[in-house]
Amino acid sequence: MDIKELKRLDKELIWHPYTQMKDFEKRDLLFVDRARGIHLFDIDGKKYYDTISSWWCITHGHNHPVIRKHIKDQLERLDQVHFAGTTHKGPIILCKNLKEYLPGELSKFFFSDNGSTAVEVALKMSLQYFKQMGEEKRHLFVSLERGYHGDTIGTMSLGGVPAFEGPFSEITFKSIKVPPPYCYRCPIDYKNYDPERGRKCSLECFDLLERAIKENRERICALVLEPLLMGAGGMITYPKKYLKRARDITEEYGIHLILDEVATGFGRTGKMFAMDHVKIVPDFLCLSKGLTGGTLPLAVTVTKREIFDAFYADYSEGKTFFHGHTFTANPICVSSALGSLEVFKEENVLSKLRDRVQYLQEKKGELFELEIVGDIRGIGMVCAFELVKDKGTREPFPSKKRIGWQVYLAGLKRGLILRPLSDVIYLFLPLCTKREEIDDIILRTKETLKEVEKTL
């Protein structure tokens, strides 16, 4: 079948995620043929920087030989087996290896197959735990507006990204949402913006969270957070002290803390996990995306022994956690995760990362000279540029102008995949990105934004 026919069939048959298909009525989708390192190649051989790590999951670059070997070896032995009352070698070794990077209190691992589900598992465990502990009033969850934890009905009940929620509010459950620590658009003092606010403020925005927890403390199961970096809500970075205080207040009121590290885990923030920046221990840790280096779908929810013990009883007591998936701890997916952890260790990834992180966070400032760049923020191998109509007032562009979409199209011409979050353009780079590649990516991004700026 030739390429022209494949493209025609794509439009005829396939409904792509997070995509208004009418945008491609007279335009072809980017047709990716192969990948290597931090690059994707289209069907015509053109090379693109995968600056968003293929939706935030590619860790060590595409097609890493170590991960490929682990997958190949596993395929020769065992492809799939159910995980209910059955086990196999891979997940046992994976949990043992993961524990080396986790605080000792996090010692029980529950496998699933995607980030949304990893969070849903934590929600269900937390709720059932309190029911079984006799705290029947606890049924609410607290989360941040603009927070994103997945696309299932349960995780959408937590999220605060209005465009994603669409018509589904009638079938989501009630939760408590509070304004986020979004320094550029501070919920406390919006008018007097200071780029250094996050470092200098007294964290007045935390009072909103504290008040919500105090007022509902006897009804809350858990607080759910993306630590230090809120992804789909706009790549919002926030102060470490906010996260530390969140742990303190949940401990004070006996509320679980669920950390959604689906996007921030595995080196993305400069440390293995974002929680390592403040040395806190959550009650639940949700992992996916980079768990396998981005090669295959796998997720795990890690929790404490004391929570596990609340479910450990005679079957007749009805305390079993009834949750599972056909591909729970799939042998091939687990093998890719084992390969990724081997890369972390054998290539000293975290040690090498320090210099790259510092370099990226310094280089990103070069884009602030552009008139449409209102705010620049970042952590680890992530940086974001919020585009605004007026730099002085932070007035956003009218949504109908679709500035982010214009940047995406202009970026493709320069070999960049800059998938926007509305009018926030971001780089979410693989950990293996070199300094010279960072230089080239920043330069091309700057040229792309300049091109769009001239059209306004």
Steps between C-alpha positions, in 0.01 A plus 500: 500500500652835403530799732223694331255217560612460862438869564158476342407201714624677812252783445224258407541260793687650794390739772815645660517602869488865606461593135232697319494287189361784288840672537632230269226514241743658253824429687684175564587386849870461574570147375780357717692209353786434746685639798849506642634683807317829544387512136195387306511453122199544276411285203707726272808473723476849654639514854318659794607564858263313729490794739196367691643149552204353312249621759745515790602135512823451301776502760829381349418572137321280249609142431757474777695175441489389864121526517465331160711207621291454814183491290648260246623259768162504675315426176693175475375388842157635604272746323194526726349343810224619732622643830215398732633215713788461254844657497819502296857619535486841332274697735674357806839623381350831382352575843829408667689735266247782534523482879863612475373842390212528746472577871471184709141572603382453140514123481186363334459508120177464302537471122270641233553621145475882474529819702129565534451155644793534738325802651159331503655207690626743764156665528324168546757372748478817705120496509478130584771534764301757696179299464675198643650708780151607604525859374184489292473879459815522292409499131636828355821572313681833476686610189621813322321689227693453172627171639493203265499138615354314203203457270297236681180616671662468842812697419300760307308556823825632646626699205453866437579542129162624370569424135557134587190465717262610227151353541596243764436695820166326550662159541808593706495478878517798732845606618653806663707711260712796610692759294853385417832663589522653152749781562460673163126527556503507878154429647575737790664804342456484125559870428845538654690224324864449592702238304673409825172461690541126543824547690406805702130466582359377828299238314167664572342275237560204728247651739230411246599135514542502875157653550333243276667214687418639846135558414456148365767309694266228629361429150821495296678182393793651317667799341614427142788703356739510205817582692681822396386483136138510385514361149190529283376803695776706339836362616461698822793476737450592862709552816639199687375639829141463374552127457668469841214681673250279318664193652503663844131587502386161370699329773354738759142404409556133417431550130677301230733675258491360147786618281439464129853463361383352172661791312759617754654165589819342372735796483274748328541768771873439545458243776361150472168620641369851558428414864877456547544877475330542838562154648139421583328163503146483359248234589461410133741552210362463146746415222474431127628668177878496563477176700579302183713771346189580297520180297191311619197572722540415868405663828544437870343643814732479799371526854586434863485175694244642743256563213558152359438349846150650510411271206682192634229282655302182460307503173172480688562848645455655155817710511652380172595779259293405198683674220712373213571498129560236237852627435596569862879454530522377142839323466610689190406841642675417827811397305519847343479657848785277617698614198434866579616464860811323375573800278458735798759302694750399232511840328493708821207692356415703811860617551535609138163672518611779736704683237231463232228627732702806599582573138140471378365717781758769418443486123122528523535864609608597149139490387380760746606782266212409269195720546253213500683307773342612827640240736775240494505223757658162539648221708738223404479418131173692464447865413193690385427830326162660558400711201296815565351786302630762742816437697428779747147398597539125429187519284466171312435473130139441395451125473374534142849609388639157598853629553619166633379324186682754284821432696454126453472535122793741480709267717447206267664697220809531720509138606341557841201331656361775726159369603340791692284508811271775376745793474769342717788363294728261683806279473485165678832357393633144521764469772767414244475837320850647462607864548549560129153356434355731766667794320347396169154439646494837680617677183236333283231567760598867510487526120160329499355742754648796311327385183163480678561831677545678165159386381312658793 
